[in-house]
């Protein structure tokens, strides 16, 4: 699965994209967010304020199952104006 990180999420992880292995049965978006925080501790505060997108659609429920081939994006709050 490809994970895209934008804005402050990219800065916290030190990269804009990650390849993430997905177990055969998939994993929940919630489990992925926790795993990202474990692997990239500086990403934790950003993840808690972010919205998540799977295959171009915002997730309302983090219990949704992700599978190999999905694209998962982390969209932290954006500033500007």
Buried (B, 14 or more C-beta within 10 A) or exposed (E): BEBBBBBBBBBBBEEEEBEBEBEEEBBBBBBBBBEBBEEBEEBBEBBEEBEBBBEEEEBEEEEBEBEEEBBBBBBBEEEEE
